[in-house]
């Protein structure tokens, strides 16, 4: 199936090779995208804080939330600046991150994801139940 080369060889000028090796995200767009995780963490943290306070539960301080947001944002911006100093951030990496975020959402927030986590069982409890019934 793979022929004598042992791998699938794509022509160098194909769109898939261009996307995987040559296409990069414009510098301004990559810097804006590096800000997105910080904004999402900030908004989610503030929302979570107000919800916890509304039901009189302890909530993390705004200062600790801001420290996390600033640390993550600075780290991502430094990485993007370093990559843009060379060739830039590849679109393939952007696709990977988008797929990872989509899978994270699907596994945490959907019925399918909850059922994926529920597959299996507690072997220790099953073993204890079997030993007590015998």
DSSP file (Angstrom, degrees, kcal/mol; ACC not computed):
  #  RESIDUE AA STRUCTURE BP1 BP2  ACC     N-H-->O    O-->H-N    N-H-->O    O-->H-N    TCO  KAPPA ALPHA  PHI   PSI    X-CA   Y-CA   Z-CA
    1    1 A X              0   0    0      0, 0.0     0, 0.0     0, 0.0     0, 0.0   0.000 360.0 360.0 360.0 -41.5    0.0    0.0    0.0
    2    2 A X      > -     0   0    0      1,-0.2     5,-0.5     6,-0.1     3,-0.5   0.613 360.0-144.4 -86.8 -12.0    2.8    2.4    0.9
    3    3 A X  T > 5 -     0   0    0      1,-0.2     3,-0.6     2,-0.2    -1,-0.2  -0.335  46.7 -39.9  80.7-165.6    5.1    1.3   -2.0
    4    4 A X  T 3 5S+     0   0    0      1,-0.2    -1,-0.2     2,-0.1    -2,-0.0   0.731 131.3  62.1 -73.4 -22.2    8.8    1.0   -1.8
    5    5 A X  T 3 5S-     0   0    0     -3,-0.5    -1,-0.2     2,-0.2    -2,-0.2   0.757  95.2-136.3 -77.9 -23.1    9.3    4.2    0.1
    6    6 A X  T < 5S+     0   0    0     -3,-0.6     2,-0.3    -4,-0.3    -3,-0.1   0.552  74.7  67.6  80.1   7.0    7.4    3.0    3.2
    7    7 A X  S   <S-     0   0    0     -5,-0.5     2,-0.7     2,-0.0    -1,-0.2  -0.948  91.7 -94.0-148.4 168.3    5.6    6.3    3.6
    8    8 A X        -     0   0    0     -2,-0.3     2,-0.6    -3,-0.1    -6,-0.1  -0.792  40.2-154.7 -88.3 117.7    3.0    8.4    1.8
    9    9 A X        -     0   0    0     -2,-0.7     2,-0.4    -7,-0.1    -4,-0.0  -0.835   6.6-163.4 -98.6 121.9    4.8   10.9   -0.4
   10   10 A X        -     0   0    0     -2,-0.6     2,-0.1     1,-0.0    -2,-0.0  -0.810  31.4-102.5 -99.9 143.3    3.0   14.1   -1.1
   11   11 A X    >   -     0   0    0     -2,-0.4     3,-2.0     1,-0.1     6,-0.3  -0.404  30.8-123.7 -61.9 140.4    4.1   16.4   -4.0
   12   12 A X  T 3  S+     0   0    0      1,-0.3    -1,-0.1     5,-0.1    -2,-0.0   0.813 108.3  52.9 -59.3 -32.7    6.0   19.4   -2.6
   13   13 A X  T 3  S+     0   0    0      4,-0.1    -1,-0.3     5,-0.0    -2,-0.1   0.366  83.3 121.1 -85.3   6.1    3.6   21.9   -4.3
   14   14 A X  S <> S-     0   0    0     -3,-2.0     4,-2.3     1,-0.1     5,-0.2  -0.297  73.1-119.6 -72.8 157.4    0.4   20.4   -2.8
   15   15 A X  H  > S+     0   0    0      1,-0.2     4,-2.5     2,-0.2     5,-0.2   0.842 112.5  56.2 -63.8 -34.6   -1.9   22.4   -0.7
   16   16 A X  H  > S+     0   0    0      2,-0.2     4,-2.2     1,-0.2    -1,-0.2   0.901 108.8  45.6 -67.3 -40.3   -1.4   20.1    2.2
   17   17 A X  H  >>S+     0   0    0     -6,-0.3     4,-2.3     2,-0.2     5,-0.6   0.910 112.6  51.7 -67.8 -41.9    2.4   20.5    2.2
   18   18 A X  I  X>S+     0   0    0     -4,-2.3     5,-2.3     1,-0.2     4,-1.9   0.930 112.2  46.3 -59.0 -45.3    2.0   24.2    1.9
   19   19 A X  I  <5S+     0   0    0     -4,-2.5    73,-0.5     1,-0.2    72,-0.3   0.903 117.1  43.7 -64.4 -41.3   -0.4   24.3    4.9
   20   20 A X  I  <5S+     0   0    0     -4,-2.2    -1,-0.2    -5,-0.2    -2,-0.2   0.783 131.9  14.1 -77.1 -28.0    1.8   22.1    7.0
   21   21 A X  I  <5S+     0   0    0     -4,-2.3    -3,-0.2    -5,-0.1    -2,-0.2   0.709 129.0  31.8-121.5 -28.1    5.2   23.6    6.3
   22   22 A X  I  <<S+     0   0    0     -4,-1.9     2,-0.3    -5,-0.6    -3,-0.2   0.766  88.9  87.9-110.8 -29.3    5.0   27.0    4.6
   23   23 A X      < -     0   0    0     -5,-2.3    68,-1.8    67,-0.0    69,-0.4  -0.592  52.2-178.0 -83.2 131.3    1.9   28.9    5.7
   24   24 A X  E     -A   90   0A   0     -2,-0.3     2,-0.3    66,-0.3    66,-0.3  -0.908  31.9-105.9-126.1 154.2    2.2   31.0    8.9
   25   25 A X  E     -A   89   0A   0     64,-3.6    64,-0.5    -2,-0.3     5,-0.1  -0.584  48.3-100.6 -74.4 134.6   -0.2   33.2   10.8
   26   26 A X     >  -     0   0    0     -2,-0.3     4,-2.6     1,-0.1     5,-0.2  -0.254  32.4-116.7 -55.6 146.7    0.4   36.9   10.3
   27   27 A X  H  > S+     0   0    0      1,-0.2     4,-2.1     2,-0.2     5,-0.2   0.884 112.4  49.3 -57.0 -45.5    2.3   38.5   13.2
   28   28 A X  H  > S+     0   0    0      1,-0.2     4,-1.9     2,-0.2    -1,-0.2   0.900 112.8  47.8 -63.5 -39.9   -0.4   40.8   14.3
   29   29 A X  H  > S+     0   0    0      2,-0.2     4,-2.6     1,-0.2    -1,-0.2   0.898 109.8  52.3 -67.6 -40.6   -3.0   38.0   14.3
   30   30 A X  H  X S+     0   0    0     -4,-2.6     4,-1.5     1,-0.2    -1,-0.2   0.878 109.2  49.9 -65.6 -35.9   -0.8   35.7   16.2
   31   31 A X  H  X S+     0   0    0     -4,-2.1     4,-0.7    -5,-0.2    -1,-0.2   0.895 111.7  48.5 -67.9 -38.7   -0.2   38.4   18.9
   32   32 A X  H >X S+     0   0    0     -4,-1.9     3,-0.8     1,-0.2     4,-0.8   0.902 110.1  51.4 -65.7 -40.1   -4.0   38.9   19.2
   33   33 A X  H 3X S+     0   0    0     -4,-2.6     4,-0.6     1,-0.2     3,-0.5   0.811 102.9  59.9 -67.0 -28.6   -4.6   35.2   19.4
   34   34 A X  H 3< S+     0   0    0     -4,-1.5     4,-0.4     1,-0.2    -1,-0.2   0.721 101.8  54.9 -71.1 -20.2   -2.0   35.0   22.2
   35   35 A X  H <X S+     0   0    0     -3,-0.8     4,-2.0    -4,-0.7     3,-0.2   0.735  89.5  78.7 -80.3 -23.3   -4.2   37.4   24.2
   36   36 A X  H  X S+     0   0    0     -4,-0.8     4,-2.6    -3,-0.5     5,-0.2   0.891  88.3  51.8 -58.9 -47.4   -7.3   35.2   24.0
   37   37 A X  H  X S+     0   0    0     -4,-0.6     4,-2.6     1,-0.2    -1,-0.2   0.908 110.5  50.0 -58.9 -39.5   -6.4   32.7   26.7
   38   38 A X  H  > S+     0   0    0     -4,-0.4     4,-2.4    -3,-0.2    -1,-0.2   0.911 112.0  47.1 -62.9 -42.7   -5.8   35.4   29.2
   39   39 A X  H  X S+     0   0    0     -4,-2.0     4,-2.8     2,-0.2     5,-0.3   0.914 113.2  48.7 -65.6 -42.5   -9.1   37.1   28.4
   40   40 A X  H  X S+     0   0    0     -4,-2.6     4,-2.6     2,-0.2     5,-0.2   0.918 112.9  47.5 -64.2 -43.4  -11.0   33.9   28.7
   41   41 A X  H  X S+     0   0    0     -4,-2.6     4,-2.6    -5,-0.2    -2,-0.2   0.908 113.4  49.2 -64.4 -41.3   -9.3   33.0   32.0
   42   42 A X  H  X S+     0   0    0     -4,-2.4     4,-2.5    -5,-0.2     5,-0.2   0.950 114.9  42.4 -63.5 -50.3  -10.0   36.5   33.4
   43   43 A X  H  X S+     0   0    0     -4,-2.8     4,-2.3     1,-0.2    -2,-0.2   0.916 117.1  47.2 -64.7 -42.9  -13.7   36.5   32.4
   44   44 A X  H  X S+     0   0    0     -4,-2.6     4,-2.6    -5,-0.3    -1,-0.2   0.898 112.8  49.5 -65.0 -40.2  -14.2   32.9   33.5
   45   45 A X  H  X S+     0   0    0     -4,-2.6     4,-2.4    -5,-0.2    -2,-0.2   0.904 111.7  47.6 -65.7 -41.9  -12.5   33.5   36.8
   46   46 A X  H  X S+     0   0    0     -4,-2.5     4,-2.4     2,-0.2    -2,-0.2   0.901 113.5  48.5 -65.7 -40.0  -14.5   36.7   37.5
   47   47 A X  H  X S+     0   0    0     -4,-2.3     4,-2.2    -5,-0.2    -2,-0.2   0.930 112.8  47.6 -64.3 -45.1  -17.7   34.9   36.6
   48   48 A X  H  X S+     0   0    0     -4,-2.6     4,-2.4     1,-0.2    -2,-0.2   0.894 110.9  52.7 -63.0 -39.5  -16.8   31.9   38.9
   49   49 A X  H  X S+     0   0    0     -4,-2.4     4,-2.4     2,-0.2    -2,-0.2   0.931 110.6  45.7 -62.3 -47.0  -15.9   34.3   41.7
   50   50 A X  H  X S+     0   0    0     -4,-2.4     4,-1.9     1,-0.2    -1,-0.2   0.876 112.7  51.1 -66.9 -36.4  -19.2   36.1   41.6
   51   51 A X  H  X S+     0   0    0     -4,-2.2     4,-1.0     2,-0.2    -1,-0.2   0.912 112.1  46.4 -66.3 -41.6  -21.1   32.9   41.4
   52   52 A X  H  <>S+     0   0    0     -4,-2.4     5,-2.9     1,-0.2     3,-0.5   0.899 112.8  49.6 -67.2 -40.4  -19.3   31.4   44.4
   53   53 A X  H ><5S+     0   0    0     -4,-2.4     3,-1.5     1,-0.2    -1,-0.2   0.844 102.9  62.0 -67.0 -32.1  -19.8   34.6   46.4
   54   54 A X  H 3<5S+     0   0    0     -4,-1.9    -1,-0.2     1,-0.3    -2,-0.2   0.818 109.8  40.1 -63.9 -30.5  -23.5   34.7   45.6
   55   55 A X  T 3<5S-     0   0    0     -4,-1.0    -1,-0.3    -3,-0.5    -2,-0.2   0.140 120.8-108.6-105.0  19.2  -23.9   31.4   47.4
   56   56 A X  T < 5S+     0   0    0     -3,-1.5     2,-0.3     1,-0.2    -3,-0.2   0.857  70.6 140.8  59.5  42.7  -21.5   32.4   50.2
   57   57 A X      < -     0   0    0     -5,-2.9    -1,-0.2    -6,-0.1     2,-0.1  -0.745  60.8 -90.8-104.7 160.1  -18.6   30.1   49.3
   58   58 A X        -     0   0    0     -2,-0.3     2,-0.3    -5,-0.0    -1,-0.1  -0.420  45.7-166.9 -68.7 146.7  -15.0   31.0   49.5
   59   59 A X        -     0   0    0     -2,-0.1     3,-0.1    -7,-0.1   -10,-0.1  -0.983  24.9-103.2-136.0 145.6  -13.6   32.5   46.3
   60   60 A X        -     0   0    0     -2,-0.3     2,-0.0     1,-0.1     0, 0.0  -0.300  47.8 -98.4 -65.2 153.7  -10.1   33.2   45.1
   61   61 A X     >  -     0   0    0      1,-0.1     4,-1.6     4,-0.0     5,-0.1  -0.311  20.0-123.0 -72.5 156.7   -8.9   36.8   45.3
   62   62 A X  H  > S+     0   0    0      1,-0.2     4,-2.7     2,-0.2     5,-0.2   0.853 111.9  59.5 -65.3 -34.5   -9.0   39.0   42.2
   63   63 A X  H  > S+     0   0    0      2,-0.2     4,-2.3     1,-0.2    -1,-0.2   0.916 104.7  47.5 -62.0 -44.0   -5.2   39.6   42.7
   64   64 A X  H  > S+     0   0    0      1,-0.2     4,-2.0     2,-0.2    -1,-0.2   0.882 112.1  50.9 -65.8 -36.3   -4.4   35.9   42.4
   65   65 A X  H  X S+     0   0    0     -4,-1.6     4,-2.4     2,-0.2    -2,-0.2   0.924 110.4  48.8 -64.2 -44.4   -6.6   35.7   39.3
   66   66 A X  H  X S+     0   0    0     -4,-2.7     4,-2.8     2,-0.2     5,-0.2   0.871 108.1  54.3 -64.7 -37.0   -4.8   38.7   37.8
   67   67 A X  H  X S+     0   0    0     -4,-2.3     4,-2.5     2,-0.2    -1,-0.2   0.932 110.7  46.3 -62.3 -44.8   -1.4   37.2   38.5
   68   68 A X  H  X S+     0   0    0     -4,-2.0     4,-2.5     2,-0.2     5,-0.2   0.931 113.8  48.3 -61.6 -45.7   -2.3   34.1   36.7
   69   69 A X  H  X S+     0   0    0     -4,-2.4     4,-2.6     1,-0.2     5,-0.2   0.927 113.7  46.0 -62.5 -46.1   -3.7   36.0   33.7
   70   70 A X  H  X S+     0   0    0     -4,-2.8     4,-2.8     2,-0.2     5,-0.3   0.914 112.9  50.5 -64.8 -42.2   -0.7   38.2   33.4
   71   71 A X  H  X S+     0   0    0     -4,-2.5     4,-2.3    -5,-0.2    -2,-0.2   0.931 114.2  43.5 -62.1 -46.1    1.8   35.3   33.8
   72   72 A X  H  X S+     0   0    0     -4,-2.5     4,-2.5     2,-0.2     5,-0.2   0.920 115.6  48.3 -66.4 -43.3    0.0   33.3   31.1
   73   73 A X  H  X S+     0   0    0     -4,-2.6     4,-2.5    -5,-0.2    -2,-0.2   0.920 112.6  47.4 -65.2 -43.9   -0.4   36.2   28.7
   74   74 A X  H  X S+     0   0    0     -4,-2.8     4,-2.4    -5,-0.2     5,-0.2   0.927 112.3  50.3 -63.5 -43.9    3.2   37.3   29.1
   75   75 A X  H  X S+     0   0    0     -4,-2.3     4,-2.2    -5,-0.3    -2,-0.2   0.937 113.2  45.2 -59.2 -47.7    4.5   33.8   28.5
   76   76 A X  H  X S+     0   0    0     -4,-2.5     4,-2.6     1,-0.2    -1,-0.2   0.894 112.6  50.9 -65.0 -39.5    2.4   33.3   25.4
   77   77 A X  H  X S+     0   0    0     -4,-2.5     4,-2.6    -5,-0.2    -1,-0.2   0.882 109.8  50.3 -66.4 -36.9    3.3   36.8   24.0
   78   78 A X  H  X S+     0   0    0     -4,-2.4     4,-2.4     2,-0.2    -2,-0.2   0.920 111.6  48.3 -65.6 -42.9    7.0   36.0   24.5
   79   79 A X  H  X S+     0   0    0     -4,-2.2     4,-2.6     2,-0.2    -2,-0.2   0.932 113.1  47.3 -62.3 -45.4    6.7   32.7   22.7
   80   80 A X  H  X S+     0   0    0     -4,-2.6     4,-2.8     1,-0.2    -2,-0.2   0.906 111.6  50.8 -63.6 -41.7    4.8   34.3   19.8
   81   81 A X  H  X S+     0   0    0     -4,-2.6     4,-1.3     2,-0.2    -1,-0.2   0.909 111.0  49.1 -62.8 -40.9    7.4   37.1   19.6
   82   82 A X  H  X S+     0   0    0     -4,-2.4     4,-0.8     2,-0.2     3,-0.3   0.935 113.7  45.3 -63.1 -46.4   10.2   34.5   19.5
   83   83 A X  H ><>S+     0   0    0     -4,-2.6     5,-1.8     1,-0.2     3,-0.7   0.886 111.6  52.3 -66.0 -37.8    8.5   32.5   16.8
   84   84 A X  H 3<5S+     0   0    0     -4,-2.8    -1,-0.2     1,-0.2    -2,-0.2   0.741  98.3  66.1 -70.5 -21.4    7.7   35.7   14.8
   85   85 A X  H 3<5S+     0   0    0     -4,-1.3    -1,-0.2    -3,-0.3    -2,-0.2   0.825 116.0  27.2 -65.8 -30.3   11.3   36.7   15.0
   86   86 A X  T <<5S-     0   0    0     -4,-0.8    -3,-0.1    -3,-0.7     3,-0.1   0.527 138.4 -35.3 -96.0-116.6   12.0   33.6   12.8
   87   87 A X  T   5S-     0   0    0      1,-0.3     2,-0.2     3,-0.0    -3,-0.2   0.802  89.5-117.5 -83.2 -30.7    9.5   32.1   10.4
   88   88 A X      < -     0   0    0     -5,-1.8     2,-0.6    -6,-0.1    -1,-0.3  -0.633  43.8 -44.2 118.4 179.3    6.3   32.8   12.4
   89   89 A X  E     -A   25   0A   0    -64,-0.5   -64,-3.6    -2,-0.2   -59,-0.0  -0.778  63.9-126.9 -87.9 120.1    3.6   30.7   14.0
   90   90 A X  E  >  -A   24   0A   0     -2,-0.6     4,-1.4   -66,-0.3     3,-0.5  -0.335   6.4-130.7 -69.1 147.4    2.5   28.0   11.6
   91   91 A X  H  > S+     0   0    0    -68,-1.8     4,-2.5   -72,-0.3     5,-0.2   0.811 108.0  65.5 -63.2 -29.6   -1.2   27.6   10.8
   92   92 A X  H  > S+     0   0    0    -73,-0.5     4,-2.2   -69,-0.4    -1,-0.2   0.886 100.2  49.7 -61.6 -38.0   -0.7   23.9   11.5
   93   93 A X  H  > S+     0   0    0     -3,-0.5     4,-2.5     2,-0.2    -1,-0.2   0.900 109.1  52.5 -66.3 -40.1    0.0   24.8   15.2
   94   94 A X  H  X S+     0   0    0     -4,-1.4     4,-2.3     2,-0.2    -2,-0.2   0.898 109.3  49.3 -60.4 -40.8   -3.2   27.0   15.2
   95   95 A X  H  X S+     0   0    0     -4,-2.5     4,-2.4     2,-0.2    -2,-0.2   0.913 110.2  51.2 -64.3 -42.7   -5.2   24.0   13.8
   96   96 A X  H  X S+     0   0    0     -4,-2.2     4,-2.4     2,-0.2    -2,-0.2   0.928 111.3  47.1 -59.4 -46.5   -3.7   21.8   16.5
   97   97 A X  H  X S+     0   0    0     -4,-2.5     4,-2.5     1,-0.2    -1,-0.2   0.908 111.4  51.4 -63.5 -42.3   -4.6   24.2   19.3
   98   98 A X  H  X S+     0   0    0     -4,-2.3     4,-2.3     1,-0.2    -1,-0.2   0.905 111.7  46.8 -62.2 -41.7   -8.2   24.6   17.9
   99   99 A X  H  X S+     0   0    0     -4,-2.4     4,-2.4     2,-0.2    -1,-0.2   0.886 111.6  51.2 -67.4 -38.3   -8.7   20.8   17.8
  100  100 A X  H  X S+     0   0    0     -4,-2.4     4,-2.2     2,-0.2    -2,-0.2   0.907 111.9  46.9 -64.9 -41.6   -7.3   20.5   21.4
  101  101 A X  H  X S+     0   0    0     -4,-2.5     4,-2.4     2,-0.2    -2,-0.2   0.904 112.1  50.6 -66.4 -41.3   -9.7   23.2   22.6
  102  102 A X  H  X S+     0   0    0     -4,-2.3     4,-2.5     2,-0.2    -2,-0.2   0.909 112.3  46.4 -63.8 -42.0  -12.6   21.6   20.8
  103  103 A X  H  X S+     0   0    0     -4,-2.4     4,-2.7     2,-0.2     5,-0.2   0.885 110.6  53.1 -68.0 -38.0  -11.8   18.2   22.3
  104  104 A X  H  X S+     0   0    0     -4,-2.2     4,-2.0     2,-0.2     5,-0.2   0.933 112.0  45.6 -60.8 -45.3  -11.4   19.7   25.7
  105  105 A X  H  X S+     0   0    0     -4,-2.4     4,-2.9     1,-0.2     5,-0.3   0.933 113.4  49.6 -61.9 -46.3  -14.9   21.3   25.4
  106  106 A X  H  X S+     0   0    0     -4,-2.5     4,-0.9     1,-0.2     7,-0.7   0.889 114.0  44.8 -63.0 -39.7  -16.4   18.1   24.1
  107  107 A X  H  < S+     0   0    0     -4,-2.7    -1,-0.2     1,-0.2    -2,-0.2   0.813 122.9  34.9 -75.6 -29.8  -15.0   16.0   26.9
  108  108 A X  H  < S+     0   0    0     -4,-2.0    -2,-0.2    -5,-0.2    -3,-0.2   0.805 126.5  30.8 -93.2 -31.0  -15.8   18.4   29.7
  109  109 A X  H  < S+     0   0    0     -4,-2.9     2,-0.3    -5,-0.2    -3,-0.2   0.393 101.2  74.9-117.4   2.4  -19.1   19.9   28.6
  110  110 A X  S  X S-     0   0    0     -4,-0.9     4,-2.1    -5,-0.3     5,-0.2  -0.792  76.5-121.0-117.9 161.4  -21.1   17.4   26.6
  111  111 A X  H  > S+     0   0    0     -2,-0.3     4,-2.2     1,-0.2     5,-0.2   0.891 115.5  55.0 -62.2 -40.6  -23.1   14.3   27.4
  112  112 A X  H  > S+     0   0    0      1,-0.2     4,-1.9     2,-0.2    -1,-0.2   0.914 107.3  50.0 -59.4 -43.7  -20.8   12.3   25.1
  113  113 A X  H  > S+     0   0    0     -7,-0.7     4,-1.9     1,-0.2    -1,-0.2   0.897 109.1  50.6 -64.3 -41.0  -17.7   13.5   27.0
  114  114 A X  H  X S+     0   0    0     -4,-2.1     4,-1.3     1,-0.2    -1,-0.2   0.884 110.5  50.0 -64.5 -37.0  -19.2   12.6   30.3
  115  115 A X  H  X S+     0   0    0     -4,-2.2     4,-0.7     2,-0.2    -1,-0.2   0.846 106.5  55.8 -70.9 -30.8  -20.0    9.1   29.0
  116  116 A X  H >< S+     0   0    0     -4,-1.9     3,-0.6     1,-0.2    -2,-0.2   0.897 110.3  45.2 -64.8 -39.1  -16.4    8.8   27.8
  117  117 A X  H 3< S+     0   0    0     -4,-1.9    -1,-0.2     1,-0.2    -2,-0.2   0.763 108.7  58.1 -73.3 -24.6  -15.1    9.5   31.3
  118  118 A X  H 3< S+     0   0    0     -4,-1.3    -1,-0.2    -5,-0.2    -2,-0.2   0.607  79.0 108.8 -83.2 -11.6  -17.7    7.1   32.8
  119  119 A X  S << S+     0   0    0     -4,-0.7     2,-0.3    -3,-0.6    -3,-0.0  -0.428  72.3  26.3 -66.8 137.7  -16.5    4.1   30.8
  120  120 A X  S    S-     0   0    0     -2,-0.1     2,-0.3     2,-0.0    -3,-0.0  -0.772  80.9-119.8 108.8-157.2  -14.7    1.6   33.0
  121  121 A X        -     0   0    0     -2,-0.3     2,-1.0     0, 0.0     3,-0.1  -0.978  28.7 -76.5-170.7 179.1  -15.2    1.1   36.6
  122  122 A X     >  -     0   0    0     -2,-0.3     4,-2.1     1,-0.2     5,-0.2  -0.808  38.9-173.4 -94.4  98.4  -13.7    1.1   40.0
  123  123 A X  H  > S+     0   0    0     -2,-1.0     4,-2.5     1,-0.2     5,-0.2   0.877  82.0  54.8 -63.5 -39.1  -11.7   -2.1   40.1
  124  124 A X  H  > S+     0   0    0      1,-0.2     4,-2.4     2,-0.2    -1,-0.2   0.929 110.1  45.6 -62.1 -45.5  -10.8   -1.7   43.8
  125  125 A X  H  > S+     0   0    0      1,-0.2     4,-2.5     2,-0.2    -1,-0.2   0.890 113.1  50.7 -65.3 -38.5  -14.5   -1.4   44.8
  126  126 A X  H  X S+     0   0    0     -4,-2.1     4,-2.1     2,-0.2    -1,-0.2   0.891 110.8  49.0 -65.8 -38.7  -15.4   -4.4   42.5
  127  127 A X  H  X S+     0   0    0     -4,-2.5     4,-2.2     2,-0.2    -2,-0.2   0.911 112.1  48.1 -67.6 -41.8  -12.7   -6.5   44.1
  128  128 A X  H  X S+     0   0    0     -4,-2.4     4,-2.0     1,-0.2    -2,-0.2   0.910 111.7  50.1 -64.4 -41.2  -13.8   -5.6   47.6
  129  129 A X  H  X S+     0   0    0     -4,-2.5     4,-1.5     1,-0.2    -1,-0.2   0.890 111.6  48.7 -64.2 -38.9  -17.4   -6.4   46.8
  130  130 A X  H  X S+     0   0    0     -4,-2.1     4,-0.9     1,-0.2    -1,-0.2   0.875 111.5  49.2 -68.6 -37.1  -16.4   -9.8   45.3
  131  131 A X  H  < S+     0   0    0     -4,-2.2    -2,-0.2     1,-0.2    -1,-0.2   0.844 111.6  48.4 -74.0 -31.7  -14.3  -10.7   48.3
  132  132 A X  H  < S+     0   0    0     -4,-2.0    -1,-0.2     1,-0.2    -2,-0.2   0.812 111.2  50.0 -77.1 -28.7  -17.1   -9.8   50.8
  133  133 A X  H  <        0   0    0     -4,-1.5    -1,-0.2     1,-0.2    -2,-0.2   0.696 360.0 360.0 -81.3 -18.1  -19.7  -11.8   48.9
  134  134 A X     <        0   0    0     -4,-0.9    -1,-0.2    -5,-0.1    -2,-0.1   0.462 360.0 360.0 -84.6 360.0  -17.6  -14.9   48.7
